[in-house]
Amino acid sequence: MRDDPGRSRFELELDGEVAYADYRRQPGALVIAYVYAPPALRGTGTADRLMRAVAETARAEGRQIVPLCGYAASWLRRHRGREA
């Protein structure tokens, strides 16, 4: 995963396609506004891998993830206490 601070998004490239998570950094929080996976990557686990990397980044920065996106919220519910 790479962080593109100019676009405020984390990106994960696979097979020439890019999945991404739009974010805002706030004091103590990493707000995830939107997670997108192109159709070619849907169902491949790419968005899950992206969110795992986002959770690792948030943990390393001492921030909690605040999900605005439905996918990010459901991912956090499924992984609460394990990854996030």
Backbone as numpy.savetxt, mean C-alpha at the origin, in Angstrom:
# Nx Ny Nz CAx CAy CAz Cx Cy Cz
9.27 -2.75 -4.00 8.43 -1.58 -4.00 9.31 -0.34 -4.00
8.85 0.67 -4.68 9.58 1.94 -4.66 8.61 3.05 -4.22
9.18 4.03 -3.58 8.42 5.20 -3.14 8.66 6.31 -4.15
7.59 6.87 -4.69 7.69 8.02 -5.59 7.10 9.21 -4.84
7.93 9.91 -4.03 7.40 11.01 -3.22 6.83 12.15 -4.05
7.33 12.36 -5.26 6.80 13.41 -6.11 5.35 13.18 -6.50
4.98 11.92 -6.62 3.60 11.55 -6.95 2.83 11.08 -5.73
3.49 11.03 -4.58 2.91 10.54 -3.33 2.29 9.16 -3.52
3.11 8.25 -4.04 2.61 6.90 -4.18 3.73 5.87 -4.12
3.36 4.71 -3.61 4.23 3.55 -3.61 3.89 2.76 -4.86
4.90 2.23 -5.52 4.69 1.49 -6.77 5.36 0.12 -6.69
4.71 -0.86 -7.29 5.27 -2.19 -7.40 5.09 -2.62 -8.85
6.20 -2.82 -9.54 6.16 -3.17 -10.96 6.34 -4.67 -11.13
5.53 -5.25 -11.99 5.61 -6.67 -12.29 5.22 -6.88 -13.74
6.07 -7.50 -14.50 5.78 -7.80 -15.91 5.41 -6.55 -16.71
6.07 -5.43 -16.40 5.82 -4.19 -17.13 4.57 -3.44 -16.71
3.84 -3.96 -15.74 2.64 -3.32 -15.21 2.96 -2.77 -13.82
2.27 -1.70 -13.44 2.55 -1.05 -12.15 1.28 -1.00 -11.30
1.36 -1.61 -10.13 0.33 -1.44 -9.11 0.82 -0.33 -8.20
-0.11 0.43 -7.62 0.34 1.54 -6.77 -0.65 1.82 -5.66
-0.12 2.52 -4.65 -0.92 2.98 -3.52 -0.64 4.47 -3.34
-1.67 5.29 -3.52 -1.55 6.72 -3.28 -1.56 6.96 -1.77
-0.71 7.85 -1.29 -0.61 8.08 0.14 -0.39 9.54 0.48
-0.58 9.83 1.78 -0.18 11.10 2.38 0.50 10.76 3.69
1.64 11.35 3.92 2.30 11.18 5.22 1.83 12.31 6.13
1.35 11.93 7.30 0.94 12.88 8.33 1.65 12.48 9.61
1.71 13.37 10.59 2.40 13.02 11.83 1.83 11.72 12.42
2.68 10.71 12.51 2.28 9.44 13.09 1.41 8.56 12.22
1.11 9.02 11.00 0.19 8.26 10.16 0.65 8.23 8.70
0.30 7.14 8.05 0.46 6.99 6.61 -0.94 6.75 6.08
-1.51 7.76 5.45 -2.89 7.70 4.95 -2.86 7.09 3.55
-3.53 5.96 3.38 -3.60 5.30 2.08 -4.94 5.67 1.44
-4.85 6.52 0.42 -6.05 7.04 -0.21 -6.63 6.08 -1.26
-5.75 5.34 -1.94 -6.23 4.51 -3.05 -5.19 3.46 -3.40
-5.62 2.25 -3.60 -4.74 1.17 -4.07 -5.28 0.71 -5.42
-4.38 0.62 -6.40 -4.77 0.23 -7.76 -3.86 -0.87 -8.29
-4.47 -1.87 -8.90 -3.72 -2.90 -9.63 -4.33 -2.96 -11.03
-3.51 -2.88 -12.07 -4.04 -2.96 -13.42 -4.68 -4.34 -13.66
-5.63 -4.40 -14.57 -6.34 -5.67 -14.80 -5.42 -6.88 -14.98
-4.30 -6.70 -15.64 -3.39 -7.84 -15.89 -2.80 -8.40 -14.60
-2.77 -7.60 -13.53 -2.18 -8.04 -12.26 -3.22 -8.46 -11.23
-4.48 -8.23 -11.50 -5.51 -8.57 -10.52 -5.60 -10.09 -10.36
-5.75 -10.50 -9.14 -5.83 -11.92 -8.84 -4.49 -12.62 -8.75
-3.39 -11.86 -8.83 -2.06 -12.45 -8.79 -1.37 -12.26 -7.44
-2.01 -11.54 -6.51 -1.40 -11.27 -5.23 -0.51 -10.03 -5.22
-0.49 -9.31 -6.33 0.37 -8.13 -6.42 -0.05 -7.05 -5.43
-1.35 -6.78 -5.32 -1.81 -5.75 -4.38 -1.50 -6.16 -2.94
-1.59 -7.44 -2.64 -1.23 -7.95 -1.32 0.26 -7.70 -1.05
1.11 -8.02 -2.00 2.55 -7.78 -1.83 2.83 -6.29 -1.66
2.13 -5.46 -2.41 2.28 -4.01 -2.28 1.90 -3.56 -0.87
0.77 -4.02 -0.37 0.33 -3.62 0.96 1.26 -4.15 2.05
1.83 -5.31 1.86 2.81 -5.82 2.84 4.01 -4.87 2.91
4.46 -4.40 1.75 5.59 -3.47 1.71 5.20 -2.12 2.31
3.98 -1.67 2.07 3.48 -0.43 2.66 3.47 -0.56 4.19
2.99 -1.71 4.69 2.94 -1.94 6.14 4.35 -1.94 6.73
5.31 -2.54 6.03 6.70 -2.55 6.50 7.25 -1.13 6.55
6.93 -0.33 5.54 7.38 1.07 5.51 6.78 1.85 6.67
5.48 1.69 6.88 4.81 2.40 7.98 5.43 2.01 9.32
5.67 0.73 9.50 6.28 0.24 10.74 7.67 0.83 10.93
8.47 0.85 9.87 9.84 1.39 9.94 9.84 2.88 10.26
8.80 3.59 9.81 8.69 5.03 10.06 7.96 5.35 11.36
7.47 4.33 12.05 6.73 4.55 13.29 5.37 5.17 13.05
4.75 4.84 11.94 3.44 5.41 11.58 2.39 4.30 11.56
1.16 4.69 11.84 0.03 3.78 11.67 -0.58 4.02 10.31
-1.10 2.97 9.71 -1.78 3.12 8.42 -3.22 3.54 8.67
-3.62 4.60 7.99 -5.01 5.06 8.01 -5.57 4.81 6.61
-6.43 3.80 6.47 -6.93 3.46 5.13 -8.18 4.27 4.77
-8.13 4.93 3.63 -9.32 5.57 3.07 -9.91 4.68 1.98
-9.06 3.86 1.42 -9.41 2.96 0.32 -10.01 1.67 0.89
-11.05 1.18 0.25 -11.69 -0.06 0.69 -10.75 -1.25 0.69
-9.91 -1.36 -0.33 -8.99 -2.49 -0.39 -8.00 -2.42 0.78
-7.43 -1.25 1.01 -6.47 -1.10 2.10 -7.13 -1.41 3.45
-8.36 -0.97 3.64 -9.08 -1.23 4.89 -9.32 -2.73 5.07
-9.77 -3.41 4.02 -10.02 -4.85 4.15 -8.71 -5.61 4.34
-7.63 -5.17 3.68 -6.34 -5.82 3.86 -5.89 -5.70 5.31
-6.05 -4.50 5.88 -5.64 -4.30 7.27 -6.47 -5.16 8.22
-7.77 -5.28 7.99 -8.61 -6.14 8.84 -8.13 -7.59 8.79
-7.78 -8.06 7.59 -7.32 -9.45 7.43 -5.95 -9.69 8.06
-5.13 -8.66 8.14 -3.75 -8.83 8.60 -3.47 -8.17 9.95
-4.46 -7.67 10.60 -4.28 -6.99 11.89 -3.56 -7.91 12.85
-2.48 -7.39 13.42 -1.72 -8.17 14.40 -0.68 -9.09 13.76
-0.75 -9.27 12.44 0.23 -10.12 11.77 1.18 -9.27 10.96
0.65 -8.40 10.08 1.49 -7.61 9.18 1.40 -6.13 9.47
0.24 -5.66 9.87 0.04 -4.21 9.99 0.16 -3.76 11.42
